[in-house]
Every structure is written in C-alpha cells, then in structure tokens.
Amino acid sequence: MEPTYPGVRWDRDAPAAPGFDSKRLASAGEWIDRLLGDMGYRVLVVRRGVIAAEWIRGIDPDAKLMAYSAGKPVFGNIPGIAVAS
C-alpha cells in the first residue's frame, strides 16, 4: 500500500471508510472518556490519510501543546500493526 499524506486540511470520513469497525471505534472513545474522567485530552484516529475519529475534552482543538515523548505511542503500536497485518 502506498503511503498517504494529508494536505493542509485532512479528509474526514466515517470510521468504516478507512477500515475501522464503527462500533469498536466508538467503544474505544467511550473507554478513553471513562479512563481519563475530568482530565483534558485530544485524540485523533487517522488511517490511510483519513480522520476516522476525533475525541477532545477540555483542550482547545487549535491550541499548540508541547508533545514530550510523542513518538513512544507510535513506536509502541508498530508491533501490533505488524501482527494484525
């Protein structure tokens, strides 16, 4: 599969378009909401260059934040992606 990179604006679509199960993705969003309670968070789920889900609580979506150790979750997911492929 060829890599897909977004332009200035990212395309959004239903979770099924990039291959997600809508119910399972919604369940993941509910889990994050329960887990973090009143804490602020921003989560963006992207697959094949398309935004499938975005969950935001208590943080301005346009705010620029310092992202310390942002690479750890990415690299932590690589083994799971490899196993699922």
SEPA-630394 format. One record per atom (N, C-alpha, C, O): residue in one letter; atom name; x, y, z. Coordinates in pm, whole numbers, plus 50000, padded with zeros to 5 digits. Layout:
<milums>
MILUM  res  atom      x      y      z
MILUM    A    CA      X      Y      Z
...
</milums>
This chain:
<milums>
MILUM  res  atom      x      y      z
MILUM    M     N  50084  49883  50000
MILUM    M    CA  50000  50000  50000
MILUM    M     C  50088  50124  50000
MILUM    M     O  50187  50132  50073
MILUM    E     N  50052  50219  49917
MILUM    E    CA  50125  50344  49909
MILUM    E     C  50094  50431  50031
MILUM    E     O  49980  50436  50075
MILUM    P     N  50194  50500  50085
MILUM    P    CA  50167  50592  50196
MILUM    P     C  50076  50706  50151
MILUM    P     O  50080  50748  50035
MILUM    T     N  49994  50754  50242
MILUM    T    CA  49904  50867  50215
MILUM    T     C  49937  50978  50311
MILUM    T     O  49942  50956  50432
MILUM    Y     N  49960  51097  50258
MILUM    Y    CA  49992  51211  50341
MILUM    Y     C  49885  51318  50321
MILUM    Y     O  49845  51345  50207
MILUM    P     N  49838  51379  50430
MILUM    P    CA  49735  51482  50415
MILUM    P     C  49793  51611  50360
MILUM    P     O  49914  51635  50365
MILUM    G     N  49705  51693  50308
MILUM    G    CA  49744  51826  50263
MILUM    G     C  49729  51923  50379
MILUM    G     O  49753  51887  50494
MILUM    V     N  49690  52044  50349
MILUM    V    CA  49670  52145  50453
MILUM    V     C  49554  52103  50542
MILUM    V     O  49562  52117  50664
MILUM    R     N  49449  52053  50483
MILUM    R    CA  49332  52005  50556
MILUM    R     C  49326  51853  50543
MILUM    R     O  49350  51798  50435
MILUM    W     N  49295  51787  50652
MILUM    W    CA  49283  51642  50650
MILUM    W     C  49141  51603  50611
MILUM    W     O  49045  51668  50653
MILUM    D     N  49127  51500  50531
MILUM    D    CA  48995  51449  50497
MILUM    D     C  48937  51376  50616
MILUM    D     O  49010  51312  50693
MILUM    R     N  48806  51386  50633
MILUM    R    CA  48734  51315  50738
MILUM    R     C  48634  51221  50669
MILUM    R     O  48580  51253  50564
MILUM    D     N  48612  51107  50732
MILUM    D    CA  48515  51014  50677
MILUM    D     C  48462  50927  50789
MILUM    D     O  48513  50930  50901
MILUM    A     N  48361  50851  50759
MILUM    A    CA  48307  50756  50857
MILUM    A     C  48415  50655  50891
MILUM    A     O  48498  50624  50806
MILUM    P     N  48415  50602  51013
MILUM    P    CA  48518  50506  51053
MILUM    P     C  48532  50387  50959
MILUM    P     O  48642  50332  50944
MILUM    A     N  48424  50345  50896
MILUM    A    CA  48431  50229  50807
MILUM    A     C  48511  50258  50680
MILUM    A     O  48568  50166  50622
MILUM    A     N  48515  50384  50637
MILUM    A    CA  48585  50418  50512
MILUM    A     C  48732  50377  50515
MILUM    A     O  48780  50314  50421
MILUM    P     N  48807  50411  50622
MILUM    P    CA  48946  50365  50625
MILUM    P     C  48963  50226  50685
MILUM    P     O  49075  50182  50709
MILUM    G     N  48852  50155  50709
MILUM    G    CA  48862  50016  50752
MILUM    G     C  48839  49988  50900
MILUM    G     O  48874  49879  50946
MILUM    F     N  48783  50081  50974
MILUM    F    CA  48754  50058  51116
MILUM    F     C  48612  50006  51134
MILUM    F     O  48523  50036  51054
MILUM    D     N  48592  49930  51239
MILUM    D    CA  48458  49890  51281
MILUM    D     C  48401  50007  51362
MILUM    D     O  48458  50043  51465
MILUM    S     N  48291  50066  51317
MILUM    S    CA  48235  50185  51380
MILUM    S     C  48203  50163  51527
MILUM    S     O  48230  50250  51611
MILUM    K     N  48144  50049  51560
MILUM    K    CA  48106  50022  51698
MILUM    K     C  48228  50006  51787
MILUM    K     O  48230  50055  51900
MILUM    R     N  48329  49938  51738
MILUM    R    CA  48450  49918  51818
MILUM    R     C  48525  50050  51839
MILUM    R     O  48580  50075  51946
MILUM    L     N  48527  50134  51736
MILUM    L    CA  48593  50263  51750
MILUM    L     C  48517  50352  51848
MILUM    L     O  48578  50421  51929
MILUM    A     N  48385  50351  51841
MILUM    A    CA  48304  50428  51937
MILUM    A     C  48328  50376  52078
MILUM    A     O  48334  50455  52173
MILUM    S     N  48340  50245  52093
MILUM    S    CA  48368  50185  52224
MILUM    S     C  48503  50231  52277
MILUM    S     O  48518  50256  52396
MILUM    A     N  48602  50243  52189
MILUM    A    CA  48734  50292  52230
MILUM    A     C  48724  50436  52280
MILUM    A     O  48789  50472  52378
MILUM    G     N  48645  50518  52212
MILUM    G    CA  48626  50656  52255
MILUM    G     C  48559  50665  52391
MILUM    G     O  48596  50748  52474
MILUM    E     N  48461  50579  52414
MILUM    E    CA  48393  50576  52544
MILUM    E     C  48489  50530  52653
MILUM    E     O  48484  50581  52765
MILUM    W     N  48577  50434  52621
MILUM    W    CA  48675  50384  52718
MILUM    W     C  48771  50496  52758
MILUM    W     O  48800  50513  52877
MILUM    I     N  48820  50571  52660
MILUM    I    CA  48911  50682  52690
MILUM    I     C  48841  50784  52779
MILUM    I     O  48900  50836  52873
MILUM    D     N  48716  50812  52748
MILUM    D    CA  48639  50908  52827
MILUM    D     C  48625  50863  52972
MILUM    D     O  48641  50943  53064
MILUM    R     N  48596  50734  52992
MILUM    R    CA  48585  50681  53129
MILUM    R     C  48722  50680  53198
MILUM    R     O  48733  50715  53316
MILUM    L     N  48824  50639  53126
MILUM    L    CA  48958  50627  53183
MILUM    L     C  49011  50762  53232
MILUM    L     O  49067  50771  53341
MILUM    L     N  48993  50865  53152
MILUM    L    CA  49052  50995  53185
MILUM    L     C  48962  51085  53267
MILUM    L     O  49006  51187  53319
MILUM    G     N  48835  51048  53281
MILUM    G    CA  48745  51124  53367
MILUM    G     C  48742  51271  53329
MILUM    G     O  48709  51306  53215
MILUM    D     N  48777  51357  53424
MILUM    D    CA  48771  51502  53401
MILUM    D     C  48899  51559  53340
MILUM    D     O  48905  51679  53313
MILUM    M     N  48999  51476  53318
MILUM    M    CA  49124  51526  53259
MILUM    M     C  49101  51567  53114
MILUM    M     O  49019  51507  53044
MILUM    G     N  49173  51667  53070
MILUM    G    CA  49164  51710  52931
MILUM    G     C  49244  51618  52840
MILUM    G     O  49347  51563  52880
MILUM    Y     N  49195  51601  52719
MILUM    Y    CA  49267  51517  52622
MILUM    Y     C  49226  51554  52481
MILUM    Y     O  49120  51613  52457
MILUM    R     N  49312  51518  52387
MILUM    R    CA  49283  51525  52244
MILUM    R     C  49334  51396  52182
MILUM    R     O  49451  51361  52198
MILUM    V     N  49247  51327  52114
MILUM    V    CA  49284  51202  52047
MILUM    V     C  49237  51212  51903
MILUM    V     O  49122  51248  51876
MILUM    L     N  49325  51180  51812
MILUM    L    CA  49293  51180  51669
MILUM    L     C  49325  51042  51615
MILUM    L     O  49437  50993  51631
MILUM    V     N  49228  50979  51552
MILUM    V    CA  49247  50846  51494
MILUM    V     C  49253  50863  51342
MILUM    V     O  49154  50903  51280
MILUM    V     N  49369  50833  51285
MILUM    V    CA  49390  50851  51141
MILUM    V     C  49435  50718  51082
MILUM    V     O  49519  50648  51138
MILUM    R     N  49376  50685  50969
MILUM    R    CA  49419  50565  50898
MILUM    R     C  49405  50592  50749
MILUM    R     O  49304  50644  50703
MILUM    R     N  49509  50556  50676
MILUM    R    CA  49512  50576  50531
MILUM    R     C  49487  50721  50492
MILUM    R     O  49422  50750  50392
MILUM    G     N  49540  50813  50575
MILUM    G    CA  49532  50955  50546
MILUM    G     C  49397  51019  50571
MILUM    G     O  49374  51132  50530
MILUM    V     N  49306  50946  50638
MILUM    V    CA  49170  50996  50663
MILUM    V     C  49144  50997  50813
MILUM    V     O  49175  50900  50882
MILUM    I     N  49087  51107  50864
MILUM    I    CA  49049  51112  51005
MILUM    I     C  48921  51031  51022
MILUM    I     O  48818  51061  50962
MILUM    A     N  48929  50927  51104
MILUM    A    CA  48814  50840  51130
MILUM    A     C  48744  50878  51259
MILUM    A     O  48624  50853  51274
MILUM    A     N  48817  50938  51353
MILUM    A    CA  48757  50978  51480
MILUM    A     C  48843  51087  51543
MILUM    A     O  48964  51091  51524
MILUM    E     N  48778  51173  51618
MILUM    E    CA  48848  51277  51693
MILUM    E     C  48772  51297  51823
MILUM    E     O  48652  51324  51824
MILUM    W     N  48844  51284  51933
MILUM    W    CA  48783  51300  52065
MILUM    W     C  48860  51407  52140
MILUM    W     O  48982  51399  52155
MILUM    I     N  48788  51509  52186
MILUM    I    CA  48851  51622  52255
MILUM    I     C  48770  51654  52380
MILUM    I     O  48647  51661  52377
MILUM    R     N  48842  51673  52490
MILUM    R    CA  48776  51719  52612
MILUM    R     C  48868  51817  52684
MILUM    R     O  48983  51785  52715
MILUM    G     N  48816  51936  52710
MILUM    G    CA  48884  52031  52795
MILUM    G     C  49009  52095  52738
MILUM    G     O  49082  52162  52812
MILUM    I     N  49038  52077  52611
MILUM    I    CA  49155  52139  52548
MILUM    I     C  49109  52200  52416
MILUM    I     O  49040  52135  52337
MILUM    D     N  49148  52323  52393
MILUM    D    CA  49114  52389  52267
MILUM    D     C  49174  52309  52152
MILUM    D     O  49295  52282  52152
MILUM    P     N  49093  52269  52054
MILUM    P    CA  49145  52189  51943
MILUM    P     C  49254  52260  51862
MILUM    P     O  49334  52194  51796
MILUM    D     N  49256  52392  51867
MILUM    D    CA  49357  52467  51792
MILUM    D     C  49480  52505  51874
MILUM    D     O  49574  52564  51821
MILUM    A     N  49479  52472  52003
MILUM    A    CA  49592  52507  52090
MILUM    A     C  49715  52426  52053
MILUM    A     O  49706  52307  52023
MILUM    K     N  49829  52491  52054
MILUM    K    CA  49956  52421  52030
MILUM    K     C  50010  52378  52165
MILUM    K     O  50028  52460  52256
MILUM    L     N  50037  52249  52178
MILUM    L    CA  50084  52193  52304
MILUM    L     C  50223  52135  52287
MILUM    L     O  50262  52095  52177
MILUM    M     N  50297  52132  52396
MILUM    M    CA  50427  52065  52394
MILUM    M     C  50400  51914  52396
MILUM    M     O  50320  51867  52477
MILUM    A     N  50463  51840  52310
MILUM    A    CA  50439  51697  52298
MILUM    A     C  50565  51621  52336
MILUM    A     O  50643  51582  52250
MILUM    Y     N  50584  51600  52465
MILUM    Y    CA  50700  51526  52512
MILUM    Y     C  50680  51377  52489
MILUM    Y     O  50572  51324  52515
MILUM    S     N  50781  51312  52440
MILUM    S    CA  50778  51167  52417
MILUM    S     C  50662  51125  52329
MILUM    S     O  50604  51018  52349
MILUM    A     N  50628  51207  52232
MILUM    A    CA  50515  51175  52144
MILUM    A     C  50542  51053  52057
MILUM    A     O  50447  50989  52009
MILUM    G     N  50667  51020  52036
MILUM    G    CA  50698  50905  51950
MILUM    G     C  50673  50770  52014
MILUM    G     O  50656  50671  51944
MILUM    K     N  50671  50764  52147
MILUM    K    CA  50656  50635  52214
MILUM    K     C  50526  50564  52176
MILUM    K     O  50531  50444  52147
MILUM    P     N  50412  50631  52175
MILUM    P    CA  50290  50560  52135
MILUM    P     C  50295  50511  51991
MILUM    P     O  50244  50403  51959
MILUM    V     N  50358  50590  51904
MILUM    V    CA  50368  50548  51764
MILUM    V     C  50450  50421  51754
MILUM    V     O  50406  50323  51693
MILUM    F     N  50568  50421  51813
MILUM    F    CA  50654  50303  51804
MILUM    F     C  50596  50186  51882
MILUM    F     O  50621  50070  51847
MILUM    G     N  50520  50215  51987
MILUM    G    CA  50456  50108  52063
MILUM    G     C  50347  50037  51985
MILUM    G     O  50316  49921  52014
MILUM    N     N  50289  50103  51886
MILUM    N    CA  50184  50043  51806
MILUM    N     C  50236  49962  51688
MILUM    N     O  50164  49878  51633
MILUM    I     N  50358  49986  51648
MILUM    I    CA  50413  49918  51531
MILUM    I     C  50408  49765  51545
MILUM    I     O  50365  49699  51450
MILUM    P     N  50447  49705  51658
MILUM    P    CA  50436  49558  51667
MILUM    P     C  50292  49508  51652
MILUM    P     O  50268  49404  51590
MILUM    G     N  50196  49582  51709
MILUM    G    CA  50056  49542  51695
MILUM    G     C  50007  49549  51552
MILUM    G     O  49933  49462  51506
MILUM    I     N  50050  49653  51481
MILUM    I    CA  50012  49666  51340
MILUM    I     C  50073  49553  51259
MILUM    I     O  50009  49496  51170
MILUM    A     N  50199  49520  51290
MILUM    A    CA  50266  49412  51217
MILUM    A     C  50197  49278  51240
MILUM    A     O  50181  49199  51148
MILUM    V     N  50157  49252  51364
MILUM    V    CA  50091  49126  51397
MILUM    V     C  49953  49119  51330
MILUM    V     O  49912  49013  51283
MILUM    A     N  49882  49232  51326
MILUM    A    CA  49748  49234  51268
MILUM    A     C  49749  49225  51117
MILUM    A     O  49647  49190  51057
MILUM    S     N  49862  49255  51053
MILUM    S    CA  49868  49256  50905
MILUM    S     C  49877  49118  50848
MILUM    S     O  49883  49102  50726
</milums>
